[in-house]
């Protein structure tokens, strides 16, 4: 049975977003996305930030971190987008707020 997505996966996504990037530039870009796309759960970072663009990559990422992912692509994407949004919020919180 799938485990409920927790802060553990959100932190893993946060680390993934910040991996091999200029942190200051990325944080600035995340702030811009959040301001412009505030009504979208992931602030459009999943679509335009090029983070794990394929369903199979998302499932692999979940598996690598001990989570099962939905077989339904829409459910998978919706869940992942919410986690991406929470990860962005965490990044911004840790870097001086929004």
C-alpha positions as CSV (number, residue, x, y, z in Angstrom):
1,X,0.0,0.0,0.0
2,X,1.3,3.5,-0.9
3,X,2.5,5.7,2.0
4,X,1.0,9.1,2.4
5,X,3.3,11.7,0.8
6,X,5.0,13.5,3.6
7,X,7.6,16.2,4.2
8,X,10.2,13.6,3.5
9,X,9.3,13.6,-0.2
10,X,8.9,17.4,-0.2
11,X,12.4,17.8,1.2
12,X,13.7,15.4,-1.5
13,X,12.1,17.5,-4.2
14,X,13.6,20.6,-2.6
15,X,17.0,19.1,-2.8
16,X,16.4,18.0,-6.4
17,X,15.4,21.6,-7.4
18,X,18.5,23.0,-5.8
19,X,20.9,20.4,-7.1
20,X,23.6,21.6,-9.5
21,X,22.2,25.1,-9.9
22,X,23.1,28.7,-8.9
23,X,21.1,28.8,-5.7
24,X,20.6,32.6,-5.6
25,X,19.4,32.7,-9.2
26,X,17.1,29.8,-8.7
27,X,15.6,31.3,-5.5
28,X,15.0,34.5,-7.4
29,X,13.3,32.6,-10.3
30,X,11.2,30.6,-7.8
31,X,10.0,33.9,-6.3
32,X,9.0,35.2,-9.7
33,X,7.1,32.0,-10.6
34,X,5.3,32.0,-7.3
35,X,4.3,35.7,-7.7
36,X,3.2,35.2,-11.3
37,X,1.5,31.8,-11.0
38,X,0.3,32.0,-7.4
39,X,-3.0,30.1,-8.2
40,X,-1.2,27.0,-9.7
41,X,-0.2,24.3,-7.0
42,X,3.4,24.1,-8.3
43,X,3.6,27.7,-9.5
44,X,4.1,26.2,-12.9
45,X,7.6,25.0,-12.0
46,X,6.8,21.4,-13.0
47,X,5.7,22.5,-16.5
48,X,8.3,25.3,-17.2
49,X,11.0,24.5,-14.7
50,X,11.8,21.3,-16.5
51,X,11.6,19.2,-13.3
52,X,11.1,15.4,-14.0
53,X,9.0,16.0,-17.1
54,X,8.0,12.4,-17.7
55,X,5.6,10.3,-15.6
56,X,8.2,7.5,-15.5
57,X,10.8,9.9,-14.0
58,X,8.4,10.9,-11.3
59,X,7.6,7.3,-10.4
60,X,11.3,6.5,-10.3
61,X,11.9,9.5,-8.1
62,X,9.2,8.4,-5.7
63,X,10.5,4.9,-5.7
64,X,14.1,6.1,-4.9
65,X,12.7,7.8,-1.8
66,X,10.6,4.9,-0.6
67,X,7.2,6.0,-1.9
68,X,4.8,4.3,-4.3
69,X,3.3,6.4,-7.0
70,X,-0.1,6.2,-8.5
71,X,-0.6,4.3,-11.7
72,X,-3.0,7.0,-12.8
73,X,-1.0,9.7,-14.6
74,X,-3.4,12.5,-13.7
75,X,-3.4,11.6,-10.0
76,X,0.4,11.2,-10.1
77,X,0.9,14.6,-11.7
78,X,-1.5,16.4,-9.3
79,X,0.2,14.9,-6.3
80,X,3.7,15.7,-7.6
81,X,2.7,19.3,-8.4
82,X,1.4,19.8,-4.9
83,X,4.7,18.5,-3.5
84,X,6.7,20.7,-5.9
85,X,4.7,23.7,-4.6
86,X,5.4,22.8,-1.0
87,X,9.1,22.3,-1.8
88,X,9.2,25.8,-3.4
89,X,7.5,27.2,-0.3
90,X,10.1,25.5,1.9
91,X,13.0,26.9,-0.3
92,X,11.6,30.4,-0.2
93,X,11.0,30.2,3.6
94,X,14.6,29.0,4.1
95,X,15.9,31.9,1.9
96,X,14.3,35.0,3.3
97,X,10.6,34.4,2.6
98,X,8.6,35.1,-0.4
